[in-house]
């Protein structure tokens, strides 16, 4: 698994579950949720790129790292932001089913943590 202490692993599991639930509830954007989940992957699975769920999160994070999300949006020109929002919507529509399934799997896998 990893070299993290047990308490750190438990925290990462709880964080992964809370993040996945927030994505599914619409409280956190799909892309932002994937970025957050890809960041906790390293402490949960030894080879995250071989894990089908964390692979989804990592792929989304990588494929969208140029798009304005989170607090970075405040620094964008409104016209450019509107244009990028269309790209975000298109990407999220295409990836939504995979992201939702991966979030559901994370909750099922770590939900009792």
C-alpha positions, 0 to 999 in steps of 0.5 A: 500500500504505502509508507504512510502511518495508519492515521494518515491512511485513515485520514486520506480514506476519509478525505477521499470519501468526503470528496467523492460525496461532495462531487456526487452531491454537486457541492464540488465541481467534477474537475476540482474533485478529480484534482483533489482525489488524484492528490490523495491517491498516492497515499492510498494505492501504491500504483495509482495509475494501475487503479481504474478509479484513481486513473480516472481522477488522474486523467481528468486532472491532467487533461484539464490542468489548463482550464480555470477552476477554483480560486484561479477563476477570479484572475481570468478575464470575463470573456475568456472565462466564458469561453473556457466555461464552454470547454469545461462544460463540454469536457465534463459532459463527456467525462461525467459518467466515468467520474460518477462511477469512480466516485461511487467506487471510492465511497464503496471502497473506503466508506467505512474508514 
